[in-house]
Structures are given as C-alpha cells and as structure tokens.
C-alpha cells in the first residue's frame, strides 16, 4: 500500500423492496441497494438497485479515461436490478464491465440479468450496446481476485483461496452462498485489501442460529453492512420474507466480532425518524452502529477516529 491509497465505501442506494422518493425519506434516501467500493485503484459495485443510476453518471464525469468496472450481484430480485438498464457506462464504448453473481434456479448470472434489459421488457437490447461485457457465474466459496498490474479480475477456486495466487492478489472478494433469502438464496460478499475488509450481507434472515459459514465470512471484518429491514414488532407478520431485524443484525455483529455495523436495506414504509429510532436501539445492542444513508462514505484505510460522515 502506498500513501494516498484508499478503501472507500460509498452508499448510493440503501432502501429495500422498492424506491421511495419523497420528503419522508430525504435524509436516508429512497433509492434501492447499490454500494460503490473504490479499492486499490479498482471500481467494484455491489448490486444494481435504483441507486446505480446516479452512480453511473458520476463515474463517467470523474473518469475521462477508459473505465474498468466489476459489478457484483447478490441475487436476482427486482429491487437489486431495477437501475441496471439505466447504468450509463453500459452505453459507453470506453467501458469494460465484468459481471459476477450466483447461479440461481439453474440460471447463470448472464441468464438472470440479460432478460431484464431485453425486449419485450426493455426497448434497448443489452447485447447490442457498445460497452465490453463479460459474465462470470460464481460457485460456492469462490473468490474474485484483482492482481497487481492486471486490469481484468480472475476467479480463484475456494480450495486455493489461501494459496500463492491469493497472496499475490491486490484485492480479493469472497462469495458465500446463503439459503436464508427465499426462495432461491443470495450471496454474501467479503472484500479484502491491505489487511482490511468489508462484508456486504443483505437480504438475509436468521432464525434461532446464524449460519456458521456466514459468521466465518464476517469474522473480524472492519465493516459489516447488514440487512436490518424490520423492527422486531413488524417482523411478527414478515417472518419468512427473507429479511432481518435490528436484533438479527446486531447479533451477527457481536457473533462475528466486527469493527462497525451499518444497518441497510431499509423498509420502504419507514420514514427517516423511524430509522433514527432503530439506529438508537441498535446502538444499545452494538455500540459501533450506524444507519446507512445515501452519501455516506467510509474510508477503511483511515484511522477509526477519522472515519467521519462525509
């Protein structure tokens, strides 16, 4: 790592289920799931909810040179795909986009994503756009690695994750499948760089126990971004929907001994004041907790005392 490098996590969409613009969501934001990670000179995007629309335009404005983007999908539900057809780099010849995601219902990530931007559902055909695109379907425990001096990422088999190839990697993202989001499952991602890490764990629901594999993935991470869609009282009628309560999120944070917890995938019917109350309750259970909002930016290479909201 050299001076001036960063591991920046930016929040562009923090809602679940569907976008909710309006005065009642102005502080936290109404766009659905999308997080940008700028790490080791790489651009990694987690999910393509409506938040990716503004991110795409921003990337084009701040990157006059050729764009190399890795877009990681957790699953195929609409709130995590709704912004995808309007992601501006798709329409740019200078953009190279690598898509990663799970195999769900027997479909590759290409088969899951392509129909969303193809007739008769959309007037522009993804396969005819000028950007360069490659699709990679991940299997259980595989890692994506970005090696020094190479633009394109590679996939490393889980058995080799702690071998020589991973040690040579500059940036590494581990994919962990989970069946805790009905009906087809989802993927949790852990991104590592320069001895620091973050975990993106949305659209998960825990019952009496936590999946030990998911706890292991989150173990000791600097930053855990975790689904916390419901209050415990509302969860009584939402059980089985595939989303967590504040208590489930803070429980995972304690079990995995993480550095900081970010509550994410906010219920669309909750206003800003209710989310503030949920954050205050979460801090009683895990002190280092914040509620995600659009515009939140965290640099994991900065000392914890300097990681202020921007």
N, C-alpha and C positions, 0 to 999 in steps of 0.2 A: 504494500500500500504506500502511495506517495502522498505528500502534502497536498491538500486541496481536494482529495477524493471524498466521495460521499456515498452513503447508503440511504437514499431518500425515499420515503413512502408518502405518496400524495393521495388524498381521497377525493374522487370526482363524483362518486355516487354511493350513498350509504343506506338507501331505503330497500325494503323487500317488497315482493309481490307485484307492485305497480307504481309508476311515478305519481307523485303527489305534490304538484306545484301549488303555491298559494301562500298567503300571509301566515298561516298556522305552521308552516314548515320552513320559514325563511332562514332561521338560524342554523338548523341542522341540514337543510336542503331536502329536495323532493325527488332527486334522481336515484335510479336503482343502481345496483352494485357495479362499481368499477374503481380499481385502485391502480395507480401508476407506481412502479418501482424503478428508480434510476440508481443503478448499482454497477460499479466497476466499468463505467462508460457504456453500459448496456441499458436498453429500454425494455422493460418487462411490464406487461399489462395483465391484470387479473380480472377476468370477466368483462363482458361487453354489454352491461346494462345501459340505461339511457345516459349515464354519466360519461360514457366513452365518446359521445358526440362532441362535447366541448373539448375534451382531451385531444381528439384527433385534430381539430382546428388549431389548438395550441401547439401541438407537436410540429405542424407544418410551418407555423410562424417562427418558432425558435430553432428550427433545424433546416437551414438552407441547403445543407449537403444531403447526399443520399441517406435514406432512413432505413435502419435495420431494427425491426420490432419483433418481439416474441409475445404472442397473445395466448394466455393460459386460461382455459375454460374449466370450471369446476363441474358443470353438468349442463343439461340442455333445456332447462326451464326458461320460459319466455322473458322473465324479468332480468335474466342474465344474458339475454341475446338481443333485446329489443333495440339497442343502439347500434348493433353491428352493421346493418345496411347503410347507416349514415356516418360511418367511420371514414373521415376524409382521406387518410392515406391509402385506402383501397383504390382510390381513383387516381393515384399518382404513379407515374412510371418510375420515379426515383425511389419508390418504397418497396422494400422486401419484407414480407411478413411471414413469420413462422407460427403456425397454429399448433397448439398442444391441447389434448384433452382426453377424457376416458372413453372407453368403449362401453356404450350403454344400449340395452335392448338389442344387442348384436350388431349395432351400427358403429362404424368408425367415426372419429371426430369430423372428418370431411362429410360423411353421410348425414351427420347430425346438423352441421352448420349450413351446408350449401343450400338445402331447400328453403331456408329462411330468407335467402336472397336470390331467389329464382322465380320466374313466372310459374304459376299464376299468382303467387303470394307477393311478389315484388316486381316492378316493371324493368329493373336493371338486372341482368344476369351476371352473377359473381364471376363466372368462368370467362367472361369477355372483358373484364376490367384490365387496365394497363399495368397494375402493380404485379410484382412477382410474389407468388404464394406457394408455400409448402405445408403439408399437413402431416402431423405425427400423432398417432394414437398410442397412448401410454398404457402399459400394463402394470400390475401390482408391484409397488416398490421401486419402480424405475426412477432414475434421476436424469434431469436435463443439465448439461454442463456447458459453460462458455469458457473456452481455454484462451490463455493469453495469445494475442496475435491472430486469432481466428474470429471472423465475424459471425459465421453460422454456428448455432448450438448443435450439440450432439446428445444422443440418448445413451446412457450407460445402464447396463443391467444391474439390478439390485444387488446381486452377489458380488459385483465388482465395485460397489459404491465406495468402499473404504480402501480400495486398492490404489495402485500407482496413478491411474487415469484421473481419479477424483482429486488426489493431492496436486496434480498438475492443473486442475481447473481453477479458474479465477472466480467464477460464480457458479453455484450449484443450486438446483431446485429439485427437491424430492417430492414425488407424488405418492400420496397414501389414499387408497380407496377406502370408502366407508359406506356401509349399507344403512346408515342412520337417517337418510333422507328418502322418503318414499317417492315413487315406488321403485326407482331404478338406481338409487345411490348417487354418490357425489365423490369429489376428490378434495383432499386437504393438501395444500402446498406449503413446504418449508423452503425458504430461500436463504442461502448462506453466503457470506462474503467476509473475508478479513477477520475471521474469528467472531463474527456477529451473525445474527439470524432473525428472521421474522416468520410467523406462521399465519396463514390465511385459512380459517376454519369456519366457513359459512354454510348455511343450510344443513345443519346437523341437529339432531335431537337425542338427548341422553335420557335414559330411564333410571334404573336403580344403580347402574355402574357405568363407568366410562370405558370405551374400547381401549384396551391396553396398548394396542398399536398406535392409536391416535395420541394417547398420553405420551408415548415414547417419542413420537414425532415432534410434539410440542415441548418436550423436556428441556428446561433451561433456556428457552428462547428469549431474546431481548424483548420481543413484541409479539403478543398474541392478539390477532384480530378475530373475534369470535361472535357468531350469531347470538343475539340476545333479543329476539323479536318480541317476546311476550312478558308481561308481568305474570307472577305466579297465579293470581286470581283469574286472569283471562285464559291462562293455559288450560284450565279445567275443561274448557269447551274446545280447545285447539289441539288436544293430545293426538299424536299420530300425524300431524300436519308436516312434520319434519323440521321443526324449528325449536330453538332453545329459549329458556327463561334466563333472567339475570342470574338466578341461583345456579343454573347449569353452567353458565359462562364463568362465574367466579369460582365455582367448584373445580372446573378444569384448570383455571389459572393457578389455584392452590396445588392441585394434584401434580401439575407439570412444573411447578416452581418457576414461573415465568417472571420476567422483569417488569412488564407492563401489560395491562389488558385494555383493549379497545372494544367497546360494545358496538355491534354492527348489525346490518340488515334490519333496520328499524321498521316496526309495524306501521303501515301507511296511514292507519286511522289515528295514530298517536301524534299529538301536537308537540311543539318544542318544549313547553312547560312540563308535559308528562315525561318526556325523555330526560329532562333535567332531574326530575324526581327519581327516575330509575337509576341515573348515574349516582345520585347521592346515596341511594340504598345500596348500590353495588360497592361503593367505597367503604361501607361498613363491613362488608364481607371480604373485600380485597382492596386495600388502600390505594394501590397504584392502578386506578381505573379511570378511563376517560370514555366519553360517549363520542362516537365518530360523527363528524360533520364535514360537509363539503368545504374544501380549502384547508383542512387540517394537513399539516406537513411535519414529518418527523425524520430527522437525520440520525440514524442509528450509530454512526461513527462519531457523533458529538457526545461529550460527557452528559450523563443523565441530567445534571443540574442545568445544562444549557439547552435541553430539548423542550423549548417553549413553543406554544402555539404560534403559528405564523399567519 
